[in-house]
Amino acid sequence: MRNHPWNAVFFAGFIVYVAIRGLFKQRVKHNEMMIRHVDTLEKTLMLILIPGALLLPVVYLFTPWLAVADYHLPAFAPWCGAVLMITALWLFWRSHLDLGQNWSQSLEIRKGHQLVTDGVYRFIRHPMYASIWLWCLAQGLLLENWLAGWYALLGFALMYFVRTPREEEMMCQTFGQEYRDYMLRTGRLFPRTRGGG
C-alpha cells in the first residue's frame, strides 16, 4: 500500500463498508422478489458506478498506475474526510439494520415487503443514499488522486439523480397513499424542516 497514513485509514473504512454490504446481502439473498425493475438503464448505472467506485481506490492504493492523477490536499482535508467516513459508515450500517429483510441492492420489492418509517427512516427517506454521498466526499478528501478520490462521487451523482425518482415511483405504486404521506413528512436526504423541503 502507498506509504501515506490516510490511505490506511481509508482502506480500513473501505473494508468495513464492503463488509456491511456483504453481511446484509447475505441476510436477504433467499428473499423472494415480487417486483424487479432491473432494466438496461439500471444495469448501465451499476456498470458505471460499481467497478470504478470499488476498483479505482484499490488500484490507487496498491499500484502506481494512477499516479498521473495524484495531487496534494491541504492538511485539514483528510481530517474532515475521516469524520465524514465515520459518519457515513454509521449511517450505512444503521440504514441496512433498520431496513432488515426489506433491503435490496436494486429497484426491487421483496415478498412481505413493509414500508419502513422508523429508525433513521423516520427522518429521511433515503438515509442509505445520504451515507453514500458522505462516503464519496470522504473518499475524495482521503485519497490524493483525482480518479480514485472523486470518480465515485460523479458516478454516484449520476445514479442518484436518475434512480431516486424511479425508486420513489415504484414505492408509490406499491404502497400508495401511505408512501405519499411518508414523502410529505420526510426529506430525501435531510430531515424536512417545518416550512417544508
Stockholm file with secondary structure:
# STOCKHOLM 1.0

chainA/1-197         MRNHPWNAVFFAGFIVYVAIRGLFKQRVKHNEMMIRHVDTLEKTLMLILIPGALLLPVVYLFTPWLAVADYHLPAFAPWCGAVLMITALWLFWRSHLDLGQNWSQSLEIRKGHQLVTDGVYRFIRHPMYASIWLWCLAQGLLLENWLAGWYALLGFALMYFVRTPREEEMMCQTFGQEYRDYMLRTGRLFPRTRGGG
#=GR chainA/1-197 SS CCSCHHHHHHHHHHHHHHHHHHHHHHHHTTSCEEEECCCHHHHHHHHHHHHHHHHHHHHHHHCSTTGGGBCCCCTTHHHHHHHHHHHHHHHHHHHHHHHGGGCCSSSEEETTCCCCCSGGGGTBSCHHHHHHHHHHHHHHHHSCBHHHHHHHHHHHHHHHHHHHHHHHHHHHHHHTHHHHHHHHHCBSSSCCBTTBC
#=GC SS_cons         CCSCHHHHHHHHHHHHHHHHHHHHHHHHTTSCEEEECCCHHHHHHHHHHHHHHHHHHHHHHHCSTTGGGBCCCCTTHHHHHHHHHHHHHHHHHHHHHHHGGGCCSSSEEETTCCCCCSGGGGTBSCHHHHHHHHHHHHHHHHSCBHHHHHHHHHHHHHHHHHHHHHHHHHHHHHHTHHHHHHHHHCBSSSCCBTTBC
//
